[in-house]
Amino acid sequence: MKYVYTIVEKSEDSNNIEEDFVVYGSFEKALSVCKDLLKQEFEYLESSYEDMELQEDFFINQEKEICEGSISDDDEVVYSVSVKKVLVIHW
């Protein structure tokens, strides 16, 4: 079986779940991009909203290829990002 990986983002500003149409060939590459997105969003929120008490959480399970990150303000998630593992079916 072959898998590819995409990134799913959700922001408080948008109730829509945004799935990245970029497909990554390895979990490590998708994980690296996911970390970068979380860092960029944290820096953006921190510089844009001075009254927020931001906390960043990040969870990685290499064995199961699971990655989830979030930014919260007073226990309310304002941004989340995760890696989605997708099975590729060959015809």
N, C-alpha and C positions, 0 to 999 in steps of 0.2 A: 504494500500500500504506500502511496505517496501523499504527502500533505503539503499544503502551502499555508501561509499565514497572512492575515489582514489585521488592520487596527481599527478598533471601534472607539469613537469618542462621544461623550455626552456632556453638554454644558448646561448650566442653570439658565443661561440666556436663551437657549434654544431647547425646547422640549423634544426636539427630534434627535434621534440617534444617528450619528454620522459615521458611516462605515467607509473607511478609506478604500478606494478602488485600486490602490497599489497592492500588489501581491509580492510577498517576500518568500524566497526559496528556503530560508532557514529560520528557526526560532530565534537564534542569536541575533540576526539582523533585525527582525521585527522587534525584539526586546530592546535593542539599542535605539531604534527609532521611537519606541514607546517612552523610554526614559527621557529622550530629548524633548518630545512633545510635552511631557509632564513638567519638565524643568522650564521650558519656554512659557507655558501657561502660568506656572507659579510666579515667575518673574513679572509677567504681564499684569497679573492680578495684584501682586504686591505693589507694583509701581502705580497702578491705576486707582486702587481703592485703599487709602491709608487707614481707614477705620476698621478694616477686616483683621481678624485674628486667625490667620491662615495656618493650617496644619497639612502636611503632606504624608500620605501613607503609600507604601509600595510593597506588593507581595509577589514573590517569584517562586514557582515550583518547577525547577529544571526538569525533573523526572517526568512530570505530567505535562510539561510545556504549557504552563499556565502563568499568566502575568496580568496583574491588575494594579492600577494606581489611581489615587484620588486626591483631590484637594478639598478641604472642608473649612468652613467658618462656623464656629460654635456648633459643632456636630452636624451641620447641614452641608451635604456634599454639593459643591458648586461646579465641579469638573471631575470627570472620570475618563479613564482610558484603559483599554485592555487589548490583549492580543487574542485573536480568534483563529483557531486551528481548523482548516478546511480540508476535507478529504478530496483528492483529485481522482475522478473516475475516468479511466481510459476506455474509449470505445473500440 
